[in-house]
């Protein structure tokens, strides 16, 4: 993640403050207090704000805290109708999306915190959210192993009586376990989605029809994925503490369901990797 002035790394947890580190030296730069942020519950909102999901330890009430870069305490506290974890925001910082425990996704206006729309995306809790590379789609994964995607303009402009099924462009069963991370590669002819899961696989899908193009099977659950700058290679965060590297090139349909080669980096964390960012 980047601040308005220089690259930084932001971290959060249920047990401590959000901390900003210098990306080169690793030196802590500042802390943002008052948030107990669950997995995937941290997002940049444009260049001005940091958003964190928050669950109160005393009351178990749910909210989203919004910070700016110049104060260690929350600038806004957005109330949400249920506990939420994963967050994602549009590049312009005008809209924030939150994935709920019920499987619903809530769209909020920034900085007012007004809930513009809520729709049911999954049958179990939303596990991850990602805005597509071109900024047009909100892609979500769930603990039910499904992936769904919706045009962002339809969410923002949805009328109150608009049904969840009419909003969705596509929804399909992707994994046998919870979806842990999603990314997209937008191209004129062959846009794709790449997803990882607790079922020890990474899968690559055709964006428009949900056709599975490739499966890569690993010796452990994959907790996160990151793509290189030219979006030709992926990096996978293993629950065994290793990082795995592989090619995104899907090849032909004859590769479907075949395990593909990957490289395991020699460096190892002392425990499972929970987050990976390029």
HUDASUL-V91376 format. One record per helix or strand. SS is the DSSP state (a for helix, b for strand). FROM is the first residue (numbers start at 0). TO is the last residue. Records with the same first field share a line. If there is no record, write none. Layout:
SS = FROM-TO + FROM-TO
This chain:
b = 1-1 + 6-10 + 17-21 + 27-31 + 41-44 + 48-54 + 61-67 + 75-78 + 83-88 + 94-99 + 103-108 + 114-119 + 125-130 + 136-141 + 145-150 + 167-172 + 178-184 + 191-196 + 200-205 + 211-216 + 221-226 + 232-237 + 241-246 + 262-267
a = 151-155 + 163-166 + 252-254
